[in-house]
Amino acid sequence: ASIPESDILHRSGDLPFITAASSNPKFTEQGYDNVFRMVSRDDAEGPADVSFIKQFLKATKIAIMHDNTTYAKGLADSAKQAAQASGMTVTYFDAITPGQKDYTAALVKVGTGNPDALFYTGYYPEFGLLAKEYVSLSPSYKLDGDSADVDPSVIKVAGAALTNPGITITTLPTTEFIHNAKNDKFTSEYQSKYGGAPGDYSSYEYDGMMTLAQALKNDGGKTDAKSLNAAIHGVKISDGITGSIAFDGKGDRPAPEFLAVHAVGSPPAFQPIAIRQNGTWVASS
């Protein structure tokens, strides 16, 4: 939705648009001066996810499954390109239909190519069901999800199946995995006021608002679109909740250090098992 929205805002006088969740590269590749992205791009996440599967899961053959949504297909394409560039063999590249009740046939089909791992790039409802059916089938390959699958609701769908040692999720650092004083304070105050935990991307939304406030302050409170866009491009914040904040000419931030998580315990809860540092995955301490 962010891409058509950005087109409307561009045609409406370049009204500033800061997104906390859109990852499709096209969002900042349109040549618009009014778009800014707080999260990483698919063409950063895809290679990071694939590098985890290759380096940490020791896979040489990968199956890639998506759901034909804009996000999932874009990430799948990025992952396929990264896998092939790294010398991996892509044994499967296909989509499932969201909302179905059974994906067993798709998992069986994946297995016919003898991959070492299946990377699913869609959303958590389907990943949760895939995880349950994966455990029932007990295939030889491993199952890895993406940033759209780490939502706490996936635990309600998959339950204890997520604790299977063959199941992991690679993700950018969503709110629950950001550990610093500012995020801890934000999370505590959010829970006190609203009675529940903030969403996966709430910290990025907070930093997006902080970015806008800083831009207004830096530019003397000017609110015309041209001045405000220029001011946002000039923002440099070293201590945001989600890290340092600055934008390149397109409106992108530097990609974060990605995480890999696995569910443990009863009830299951996600815990980091690895972090990507300077391009290499290392086990979490």
C-alpha positions as CSV (number, residue, x, y, z in Angstrom):
1,A,0.0,0.0,0.0
2,S,2.9,2.4,0.6
3,I,3.9,2.6,-3.0
4,P,0.5,3.8,-4.4
5,E,0.2,6.1,-1.3
6,S,3.6,7.6,-2.1
7,D,2.5,8.3,-5.6
8,I,-0.6,10.2,-4.4
9,L,1.4,12.2,-1.9
10,H,4.0,13.0,-4.6
11,R,1.3,14.3,-6.9
12,S,-0.3,16.2,-4.1
13,G,2.7,18.5,-3.6
14,D,5.4,16.2,-2.3
15,L,3.9,15.8,1.1
16,P,6.4,14.1,3.4
17,F,5.9,10.4,3.8
18,I,7.8,8.4,6.5
19,T,7.1,4.7,6.5
20,A,7.9,2.4,9.4
21,A,7.2,-0.9,7.7
22,S,7.5,-0.7,3.8
23,S,10.5,-2.7,2.6
24,N,9.9,-2.9,-1.2
25,P,12.9,-1.2,-2.9
26,K,10.5,0.5,-5.3
27,F,9.3,2.8,-2.5
28,T,12.5,4.8,-2.6
29,E,13.5,4.1,-6.2
30,Q,10.8,6.2,-7.7
31,G,12.9,9.4,-7.7
32,Y,10.6,11.1,-5.2
33,D,12.1,13.6,-2.7
34,N,9.3,13.1,-0.1
35,V,9.7,9.5,0.9
36,F,11.7,8.1,3.8
37,R,12.0,4.5,5.1
38,M,12.7,3.6,8.7
39,V,13.3,-0.1,8.1
40,S,15.5,-2.1,5.8
41,R,14.8,-2.9,2.1
42,D,14.0,-6.3,0.7
43,D,17.2,-6.2,-1.3
44,A,19.0,-6.0,2.1
45,E,16.9,-8.5,3.9
46,G,16.9,-11.1,1.2
47,P,20.7,-11.5,1.1
48,A,20.9,-11.4,4.9
49,D,18.3,-14.2,5.2
50,V,20.1,-16.3,2.6
51,S,23.4,-15.7,4.3
52,F,22.0,-17.1,7.5
53,I,20.6,-20.2,5.8
54,K,24.0,-20.7,4.1
55,Q,26.4,-19.8,6.8
56,F,24.5,-20.8,10.0
57,L,22.3,-23.6,8.8
58,K,25.0,-24.9,6.4
59,A,22.6,-25.2,3.5
60,T,23.9,-25.5,-0.1
61,K,20.4,-26.1,-1.6
62,I,17.5,-23.8,-0.9
63,A,13.8,-23.8,-1.6
64,I,12.0,-20.5,-1.6
65,M,8.3,-20.1,-1.1
66,H,6.2,-16.9,-1.1
67,D,2.5,-16.0,-1.2
68,N,2.4,-13.6,-4.3
69,T,1.8,-10.5,-2.1
70,T,4.0,-7.5,-3.0
71,Y,6.2,-7.9,0.1
72,A,6.6,-11.7,-0.1
73,K,7.3,-11.8,-3.8
74,G,9.8,-9.0,-3.6
75,L,11.7,-10.6,-0.8
76,A,11.5,-14.0,-2.5
77,D,13.0,-12.5,-5.7
78,S,15.8,-10.8,-3.7
79,A,16.5,-14.1,-1.8
80,K,16.6,-16.1,-5.1
81,Q,19.1,-13.6,-6.6
82,A,21.3,-13.7,-3.5
83,A,21.2,-17.5,-3.3
84,Q,22.2,-17.9,-6.9
85,A,24.9,-15.3,-6.6
86,S,26.4,-17.1,-3.6
87,G,26.6,-20.4,-5.4
88,M,23.6,-22.0,-3.8
89,T,21.2,-24.2,-5.8
90,V,17.5,-23.1,-5.8
91,T,15.5,-26.3,-5.9
92,Y,12.1,-24.7,-5.7
93,F,10.5,-21.3,-6.3
94,D,6.8,-21.1,-6.0
95,A,3.8,-19.5,-4.2
96,I,1.1,-20.7,-1.9
97,T,-2.3,-19.1,-1.6
98,P,-2.9,-17.2,1.6
99,G,-5.8,-18.2,3.7
100,Q,-5.9,-21.9,2.9
101,K,-6.3,-24.5,5.6
102,D,-3.6,-27.0,4.5
103,Y,-0.2,-26.6,2.9
104,T,1.0,-30.2,3.3
105,A,1.0,-30.8,-0.5
106,A,3.3,-27.8,-1.0
107,L,5.7,-28.9,1.7
108,V,5.8,-32.4,0.2
109,K,6.5,-30.9,-3.2
110,V,9.4,-28.8,-1.7
111,G,10.9,-32.1,-0.4
112,T,11.1,-33.6,-3.9
113,G,13.9,-31.3,-4.7
114,N,15.9,-32.4,-1.7
115,P,16.7,-28.9,-0.4
116,D,18.7,-28.3,2.8
117,A,16.3,-25.5,3.8
118,L,13.0,-23.9,2.9
119,F,12.8,-20.1,3.2
120,Y,9.2,-18.8,3.5
121,T,8.9,-15.1,2.7
122,G,5.2,-14.6,3.5
123,Y,3.2,-13.6,6.6
124,Y,2.8,-15.2,10.0
125,P,-0.7,-16.9,9.7
126,E,0.6,-19.1,6.8
127,F,4.0,-19.6,8.4
128,G,2.3,-20.8,11.6
129,L,0.4,-23.4,9.7
130,L,3.4,-24.4,7.7
131,A,5.3,-24.8,10.9
132,K,2.7,-27.2,12.3
133,E,2.5,-29.2,9.1
134,Y,6.3,-29.2,8.9
135,V,6.6,-30.9,12.3
136,S,3.9,-33.4,11.3
137,L,5.8,-34.3,8.1
138,S,9.2,-34.2,9.7
139,P,11.1,-33.6,6.4
140,S,14.8,-33.6,6.1
141,Y,15.1,-29.9,5.3
142,K,14.9,-27.0,7.7
143,L,12.3,-24.2,7.7
144,D,13.2,-20.5,8.0
145,G,10.8,-17.6,8.1
146,D,11.2,-13.8,7.7
147,S,10.5,-10.5,9.4
148,A,6.8,-10.9,8.8
149,D,6.7,-14.2,10.7
150,V,8.1,-13.1,14.0
151,D,4.8,-11.6,15.1
152,P,3.7,-13.0,18.5
153,S,0.5,-14.1,16.9
154,V,2.4,-16.8,15.1
155,I,2.8,-18.6,18.4
156,K,-1.0,-18.7,18.7
157,V,-1.2,-20.4,15.3
158,A,1.7,-22.8,15.6
159,G,2.0,-23.4,19.3
160,A,4.6,-25.8,20.5
161,A,5.5,-26.7,16.9
162,L,7.6,-23.6,16.7
163,T,10.0,-25.1,19.3
164,N,11.1,-27.7,16.7
165,P,14.9,-27.4,16.3
166,G,14.5,-27.2,12.5
167,I,12.4,-24.0,12.6
168,T,14.0,-20.5,12.7
169,I,13.1,-17.0,11.7
170,T,15.5,-14.4,10.4
171,T,14.3,-10.8,11.0
172,L,15.4,-7.2,11.4
173,P,15.4,-6.2,15.1
174,T,11.7,-5.7,15.8
175,T,10.6,-4.0,19.1
176,E,10.9,-7.0,21.3
177,F,14.5,-7.7,20.2
178,I,15.8,-4.2,20.7
179,H,17.5,-4.0,24.0
180,N,18.6,-0.5,25.1
181,A,17.5,1.9,27.8
182,K,15.4,4.0,25.4
183,N,13.4,1.0,24.0
184,D,13.0,-0.5,27.4
185,K,11.5,2.9,28.6
186,F,9.3,3.2,25.6
187,T,8.0,-0.4,26.0
188,S,7.3,0.0,29.7
189,E,5.4,3.3,29.2
190,Y,3.5,1.9,26.3
191,Q,2.4,-1.1,28.3
192,S,1.4,1.1,31.2
193,K,-0.8,3.3,29.0
194,Y,-2.3,0.8,26.6
195,G,-2.3,-2.4,28.6
196,G,-0.3,-4.5,26.1
197,A,3.0,-4.8,24.4
198,P,3.8,-2.5,21.5
199,G,3.7,-3.9,18.0
200,D,6.7,-5.3,16.1
201,Y,7.4,-2.0,14.3
202,S,6.3,0.4,17.0
203,S,9.8,1.4,17.8
204,Y,10.4,2.3,14.2
205,E,7.1,4.3,14.3
206,Y,8.4,6.1,17.4
207,D,11.7,6.9,15.7
208,G,9.8,8.1,12.6
209,M,7.9,10.6,14.7
210,M,11.1,11.6,16.5
211,T,12.7,12.2,13.0
212,L,9.8,14.4,12.0
213,A,10.0,16.4,15.2
214,Q,13.8,16.9,14.9
215,A,13.3,18.0,11.3
216,L,10.8,20.6,12.3
217,K,13.0,21.8,15.1
218,N,16.1,22.0,12.8
219,D,14.1,24.0,10.2
220,G,12.6,26.5,12.6
221,G,9.1,24.9,12.5
222,K,8.6,25.5,8.7
223,T,5.8,23.2,7.5
224,D,5.8,23.7,3.7
225,A,6.6,20.4,2.0
226,K,9.8,21.5,0.2
227,S,11.4,22.8,3.4
228,L,10.3,19.9,5.5
229,N,11.5,17.3,3.0
230,A,14.9,19.0,2.9
231,A,15.0,19.1,6.7
232,I,14.1,15.4,7.0
233,H,16.9,14.5,4.5
234,G,19.3,16.5,6.8
235,V,18.3,14.8,10.1
236,K,21.1,13.0,11.9
237,I,20.2,11.3,15.1
238,S,22.8,9.1,16.9
239,D,20.6,7.7,19.7
240,G,17.3,6.6,18.2
241,I,15.5,3.6,19.7
242,T,16.3,1.6,16.6
243,G,19.8,3.0,16.2
244,S,21.3,6.0,14.4
245,I,19.0,7.7,12.0
246,A,20.1,9.4,8.7
247,F,18.9,9.1,5.2
248,D,20.6,8.8,1.8
249,G,19.5,10.7,-1.2
250,K,16.7,8.2,-1.9
251,G,15.3,8.3,1.7
252,D,16.8,5.0,2.9
253,R,18.6,4.3,6.2
254,P,21.6,1.9,6.5
255,A,20.5,-1.7,6.9
256,P,20.4,-2.9,10.5
257,E,22.2,-6.0,11.8
258,F,19.7,-8.8,11.3
259,L,18.8,-11.4,13.9
260,A,17.8,-15.1,13.8
261,V,15.4,-16.3,16.4
262,H,14.0,-19.6,17.6
263,A,11.0,-20.4,19.9
264,V,11.7,-22.1,23.2
265,G,9.8,-23.0,26.3
266,S,6.2,-23.5,27.2
267,P,4.4,-21.4,26.3
268,P,6.8,-20.7,23.4
269,A,8.7,-17.4,23.3
270,F,11.2,-16.2,20.7
271,Q,14.9,-16.0,21.7
272,P,17.8,-14.8,19.5
273,I,20.2,-17.5,18.4
274,A,22.4,-15.6,16.0
275,I,23.2,-12.0,14.9
276,R,24.7,-10.8,11.6
277,Q,27.7,-8.7,12.3
278,N,29.6,-7.1,9.4
279,G,28.2,-9.7,7.0
280,T,28.9,-12.8,9.2
281,W,26.5,-14.7,11.3
282,V,27.6,-15.4,14.9
283,A,25.8,-17.3,17.7
284,S,24.1,-15.1,20.2
285,S,25.7,-15.1,23.6
